[in-house]
Structures are given as structure tokens and as C-alpha cells.
Amino acid sequence: MEMNQPIGRTPLDDRPDGLVGRPLDRVDGPLKVTGRAPYAYEVRELADPAYGFIVPATVSAGTIRAIDADAARRAPGVILVMTHENVPEQGEKKEQVWPQLAGTQVRFRGQPVAFVVAETFEQARAAAMLVAVTYDRSKPKGLLRENLAAAYEPKPVNSPPDSALGDFDAAFAAAPVRIDAEYTTPVQIHAQMEPHATIAAWDGDRVTLHTANQMLNRGQKSLAAVLKLPPENVRLVSRYIGGGFGSKLQPLPEATLAALAARVVRRPVKVALTRQQEFSVGTHRTDTIQRIRLGADRDGRLQAIAHESWSDTAEGDGFFETSANVTRSLYAAANRVTRHRLVNLNVPLASAMRAPGEAVGQLAFECAMDELAERLKLDPIELRVRNEPAEDPEKKVPFSVRQLVPCMREGARLFGWDGRAAPGTRREGDWLVGMGMSAAARLNPLMASSAKVRLGPDGVLTVRMAMTDIGTGTYTILTQIAAEMLGLPPNRVRVELGDTDLPYASGSGGSFGAGSAGSALYVACDNLRKALIRAGDLNPDGAVFRDGAVTSGNRTESLANLAGRTGMEEAGEIKPGEMKAKFSQYSYGAHFAEVGVDAETGEIRLRRMLGVFTGGRILNAKTARSQAIGGMTFGVGAALMEEAVTDPRHSYYVNHDLAEYHVPVHADVPAIDAVFLPELDDKANPLKSKGLGELGICGAGAALANAVYNATGIRIRDYPLTLDKVL
Ligand code: MOS
């Protein structure tokens, strides 16, 4: 059944002043701020755990010649030292989940080569230092730029790596105004607050992992493949998660190692990555090299667009950064090329990080648009307006709803865009001041999800699904949807998430969580409404659910009564349907940034920033704004500071902690605000909502880069924009 077909009025439309959309405080807020929300490492359900510690490879390429673990095995409290010599048999790599300690080859620095289990964390860590590994080293391949000759066309992920329309070469050659520029973005680290952590425990042939994971049902399948178990024998529990940003889309080595070791030692094993290990055992966003060519006529109408992107990942992996995908839909032009190429290096595993593809793609592309506007002496907003496509320029289907132009216009008005001066002409004391803008667009996917709702005889509604809340507010918006649909106060709704024993759900990622899980819940609640109306033999036309009762005509029945002595349970499911192919679905926005650049030192300070966004129905004004300004803050980091620096001799990130890998702090993010324009997208899902989690980062950094150009007249094409590049 096509569940996201266009729909007419819904119960949510009938109550525009209802609970959905309101800035409800997080329902899990009190648990979190009082330290009572158990994150994976803190779960106390499993008695008497032993502690694991990972020994990562200290070379980036080569083979293990020998491991001497005698001293570690004799160390106080040590229960097990696991290496490739004694690791239990494992299955094949699935998705990005690899068998661990599976052989002597070292592909990257940080690859686990041993795992120590001891009575205490300190004993495990101390013994890990005693594991002596000798390697036969080979010369690592560490830099993308030096290995472009090895670039290949990767396997498609959701769409082919390349696209072409018309005759780019001819149109570009003939265009009177041309931009041909290369941009680079560095390795970025997710830097989520909660490190990866797992407690694994076996019960017969079934293993339970309390683990920090964004997509439990997917993780369950991958781990089952590696552990050679049927998926139902692998249970993932992840009730509270301290940030993910993509780093927890898949189980990391600590989960596999904990599960393998717990079976051997016949005890629960708990393990967390250290912050330093997050940079190597964990994953990262790849660096990219992006070449962008734009050919326009003298009025600024694009004739030719080419966006080519090179990225890299670990040996043996196929993950590539889809930087140019968003370019396929953003602006009109008859002749277009996009291309992605991948290089395998001796670097840790690259993975998705907040808005994979779009985030770095728009860092580059939205700068190129600014360069073109400057060349044409055209306002950057006007340039974008002139290239607004009537339909998706590559898929040749209509947009579901596209309010990019209203976002830019409203942002310009609110930000005071007309006060923008010519490049390098506005000075306040030591500071050169400039403004920049960027468009934002992020794909809106829908993922299969299901939910169960149960109305108890006490009138309390329980929601159950294997969804996750990675800090984004999922518990809260699901509470709002269920409460609104059944006409219950939010404190009569209990939401249970984070357990693969619950009905399967999308999990959190790719900006699909709220729309997918929320829609499954919506369908389940709608089924329950219908069942209640049937139970009361009520007329469904004009039935209103409010204050714990349903009213139809002159009859009002309490839901608790209708649910009966045993209560009432219904299920709901949502699957991507034909709307996905029939319409081009994105969330849109526009960023505006004002920066000051110190004329003497080149120091760049953000002064103020505004994002104007559309994402269909807003489910919670407060959590939506938090997602938006959080994404924008990521953009500030990408523009000004975030960079994992590779030492090419050792193929290793030298700044591997949060003291040296800089993310924005409060002082770096002054006046910042986000505004949402009214929108309902009835092609997206029954909620008419679209994803917001990643929209805020898309284009945000480019607005700062364009502001730096406006302040100084200096165009920097290599992110981050540090002061040495200004001088
Ligand atoms: Mo996201 S990078 O899919 O968590």
C-alpha cells in the first residue's frame, strides 16, 4: 500500500491550534538534567559487568607480525585478551560493520588489533598498554590530493554517482560568463558529546547490546551478520543517546568486540571509546575536493553547471560523499554534469555526518554562486531567483513544495540585507565587516516505520516503537502527535523507544526520523481513533477527540470507557510510496551571516546569523528551532575552525581530541536565530512535515565564507577559513 499518497484534510489540519507545533518542553528533559536518563554506558540492568578496552593499531598500513600479550594476560584483574589469534569465528562485513580482529592486515591507524577485558576499567586500560604488537609496516596512502590517480567511480548508494543532461562542454565553452573554481573541505569529526559505548550480555544464543546507536533495526541486521546470528537473536537497546550526527548510524567496533568477548567470558562486557579513539576507531566525514564550473549568460541565467567531487575512505570500503547530489535539483540550466569519484586510502572509515553530501556540497556550490554573482555585478539573491527552476531540472518532476525564494526574500528583509556594502568597503575600527548569504536545501526522505499504540483502561496511551531519540526531541514530538490525535493531555501519553523488541522504525538519521516515525505513529493513532469510534458505535463524521473523550453529534464518550477493561491496541505502518518518484521533495532555507575580519590579524568573528527555513508542518517550534540553530552552528564550525589535520607521513589525525579539534563554543556563536515560514507538504507524509535535522547545516558555512569575501574582497576556497588564509 502506498502510504504517503497525497491526502486531504487530516485531524491535524482540523486543529491548527492543537498540541502539534507548540514549543512543548522536552518530555525527557527532567530525566536528563537530573542525570536519571541512562545512556548506554550507564545502564545498570546487567549485573556484574567486566570492562573492555580497545587496543588500536599504531601504524596506518601493514601487517601484524606478532602480538605478545603475555604481560597483559598476567596483569591484575585481566580476564581475557582477544587478538586475531583467538577471536571467535565471525561472518562477513555488512554495511559498514566489519568483523573485528579478523586477520593480520592493518588498513588504518586506529583499527582494533586487540581487546582487553578486566574486572575494572582501570585494569583493562592498564593491561591494554602492555599488549606489545610488532608490525611489518608499509607506506601509507594518506592524502586525497596525492592519490587522485587511483580515483574510481563508486557503486551507487541511493542514486548513481554521475549524472549528465544536455551538452555541458559546448554550453560552458559558449557561455559569456564563466566560473571554474576548485574548493576543498577537510576531514571533520562528528564530535558528539556521548562517546560510542556498549554493554553486551548473552542469554543462551541471544545477545543484548545496550549501545549508543541511531538506527537500531539496521544495526541489528549488520551485527547479526557479523556475529553469525539470526537478527532476532540480536537485541539493540538505546533509550537515550547523547548526540549522533551520523557517527552512530551503524554499530562501531566496540559493539562487535563487546558482544564477542561477553560470550567468551560469560559475563556482560562494557566498553566505551575514549575521546581520542573517536577520531580513529570511530568514523569521520571525509575531506573533499570539488570542482565547480558555471556558465551563464550576461543576465545571469545559467546555461551550464558542472559539479565534480572527490572523496576518500578506508581501504575496502565504498562510502563516498555525495557532494554534488543536491546540485542536481537546486538551480535551472539545460546542460549539466555531476560526478563523484572515490579513493581508498589508509585512513579510518569515512561515514555520513550531518547532511552527508549536501553539507559540503553546498559549502562549495553556494560559494561558486556567490562568485558568479560578483562577476555579474548581480545581487546574490537575484542571481538565485533568476535560476529558480519550474520543475526538478534533472528528475523532470514537479517539486512538492519549494519556497526557496520566499525564504531568501524574508531573510533579506529580516536581516537588513539591503545594508550590504561593496566588497572590502565597510570598516568599523579594526574590523572589516561583510555580509553573505547562501541557499539551503536538503533531501526529504521517508523511511519505513511502524508503531503500536495501546490505550489502557486508565485512559493512558502507550506508544511503542524501535525509534531513537538522539537528543533531537523525538520523545517529545511523538508525545505531541499521539496526544493531539487522541485528544489526550501530554501527561497521559507514554512513549517507549529505543529497543529492537519494539515495532521496527526508521531510527534517527538523514532528516527522516521525525517524518517517518511520526507518520507511523499518526497511522497507528488514526487506526485507534477508528477502533474507538466503532467500539462506541459513534458516527465518524465530525467526531472530535478532546479532553480524554470523543464527541460525535450529541454523544460524548470517555476514551477509557471505550477502551474497556482490557484496553485497546492498534498498529500503524508507513512506507515510501509513489510520491517519492512523482515529486522532488526537499526542505529549503536561506542563511544570512555578518562577519568581522580583523584587518591586522585576519581573525574572523561571526557577528550575527539568521536562517529562514521551510520544512512543511513544524511539529514542535522549540525543538525545530534547536535543530536549525544547531545545524547553523555546525556550519559556523565548518566555515571557521573544524579540521582534522592529517600527518601525511603516518596518515594520522594529529589533532585528535576536543582541545585541538575545534568546534564552536558559545563565544563563537553570538546572535543567531532561525525562523520558519508556514508550509504544509501534503506530498511528504500524512503529517505534511519534512525533515529539519540537517537543513540548518546546509549552506550555512558558505554564507560565512561569502561574508568574509564581502568584508575583505578575498575569496578563500579551502575550508576552514582560518586567519592564515586571509592574510
Ligand atoms: Mo545523519 S549523517 O544520517 O545522522
Residues whose N, C-alpha, C, O or C-beta is under 5 A from the ligand:
A	BS01	MOS	F245 G246 A352 M353 R354 A355 P356 S508 G509 G510
